[in-house]
Amino acid sequence: DNNLLTNIYNKLFDKEPKLYAGNTDRRHYLLSPIYGELEGLAEITLFIGTRELILPDARRFHRIAKEQNIKINYHEYPGMNHVFPVYPIPEAKEARKIIVETILQEWTIKSSTI
């Protein structure tokens, strides 16, 4: 399973970058926030599944954010794939609950300061 994901990842992101990046440099922060400036960002919430092609990048981003003292809520779900929170499965229900709570908390904080 991991070998298959590694092969797909390597094909798409290492050997065939034009498939997702076109002529843009793959180190452009809009293609990969790993290469962007994190200072000054609001708290980040990140959901990732262990069957996600960009799992290595998500883990790296999490590590970079922690090293730079950026607040990050990192949620890694075993066996989940890309966009799993939209599926009718228990893990998605849990993720959606966290997403809604995060949005409502931010909304409450912002509206109380207006």
MOBELDA-V785683 format. One record per pair of residues at least 12 apart in sequence whose C-alpha atoms are under 10 Angstrom apart, sorted by the first residue. I is the first residue (numbers start at 1). GAP is how many residues later the second one is. D is the distance in Angstrom with one decimal. If there is no record, write none. Layout:
I:GAP:D / I:GAP:D
This chain:
1:50:8.4 / 2:48:9.2 / 2:49:7.9 / 2:51:9.9 / 4:49:10.0 / 5:45:9.9 / 5:46:7.3 / 5:47:7.9 / 5:48:6.3 / 5:49:9.5 / 5:50:9.8 / 6:47:7.8 / 6:48:9.9 / 6:50:9.7 / 7:46:9.8 / 8:45:7.5 / 9:43:9.4 / 9:44:5.7 / 9:45:7.5 / 9:46:9.7 / 9:47:9.6 / 10:43:9.4 / 12:41:9.3 / 13:13:8.7 / 13:40:9.3 / 13:41:9.2 / 14:12:9.5 / 32:25:8.3 / 32:26:9.8 / 32:29:9.2 / 33:24:9.2 / 33:25:9.6 / 33:28:7.5 / 34:23:7.5 / 34:24:8.6 / 34:26:7.4 / 34:27:5.4 / 34:28:9.1 / 34:29:9.9 / 34:30:7.5 / 34:31:8.9 / 35:26:9.1 / 35:29:9.8 / 38:23:9.9 / 38:26:8.9 / 38:27:7.2 / 38:30:7.8 / 38:31:9.5 / 38:32:7.2 / 39:26:9.1 / 39:29:7.7 / 39:30:8.8 / 39:31:7.2 / 40:30:8.4 / 41:29:7.6 / 41:30:8.7 / 42:28:8.1 / 42:29:7.5 / 42:30:9.0 / 43:27:7.0 / 43:28:4.9 / 43:29:5.7 / 43:30:7.7 / 43:59:10.0 / 43:63:9.6 / 44:18:9.5 / 44:21:9.0 / 44:26:8.0 / 44:27:6.3 / 44:28:4.6 / 44:29:6.1 / 44:30:8.1 / 44:58:9.9 / 45:17:10.0 / 45:26:8.6 / 45:27:5.7 / 45:28:4.6 / 45:29:6.0 / 45:30:7.8 / 45:53:9.3 / 45:54:8.2 / 45:57:8.1 / 46:12:8.1 / 46:13:10.0 / 46:15:9.6 / 46:16:8.4 / 46:26:7.4 / 46:27:6.2 / 46:28:5.0 / 46:29:6.0 / 46:30:8.2 / 46:53:9.5 / 47:26:8.5 / 47:27:6.3 / 47:28:4.8 / 47:29:6.0 / 47:30:7.7 / 47:35:9.4 / 47:36:9.0 / 47:37:9.1 / 47:38:8.6 / 47:48:7.7 / 47:51:9.8 / 47:52:9.2 / 48:26:8.0 / 48:27:6.3 / 48:28:4.9 / 48:29:6.2 / 48:30:8.8 / 48:31:9.9 / 48:32:7.5 / 48:33:7.6 / 48:34:7.4 / 48:35:8.4 / 48:36:8.5 / 48:37:9.5 / 48:47:10.0 / 49:26:8.3 / 49:27:5.5 / 49:28:4.6 / 49:29:5.8 / 49:30:6.2 / 49:31:4.2 / 49:32:5.1 / 49:33:6.7 / 49:34:8.6 / 49:35:7.5 / 49:36:9.7 / 50:26:6.9 / 50:27:6.2 / 50:28:5.1 / 50:29:5.3 / 50:30:5.7 / 50:31:6.7 / 50:32:9.2 / 51:26:8.8 / 51:27:7.6 / 51:28:5.6 / 51:29:5.4 / 51:30:4.6 / 51:31:7.5 / 52:25:9.8 / 52:26:9.9 / 52:27:8.7 / 52:28:7.0 / 52:29:4.7 / 52:30:5.3 / 52:31:8.9 / 52:32:9.4 / 53:28:8.0 / 53:29:7.6 / 54:27:9.8 / 54:28:8.7 / 55:21:8.9 / 55:26:9.5 / 55:27:9.6 / 58:16:8.9 / 58:18:9.2 / 59:15:8.8 / 59:17:9.0 / 61:13:9.8 / 62:12:6.9 / 62:13:10.0 / 73:29:9.9 / 75:20:8.4 / 75:23:9.6 / 77:14:7.6 / 77:15:9.6 / 77:18:9.2 / 78:13:9.4 / 79:12:9.9 / 80:12:9.1 / 84:12:9.8 / 85:12:9.7 / 85:14:9.3
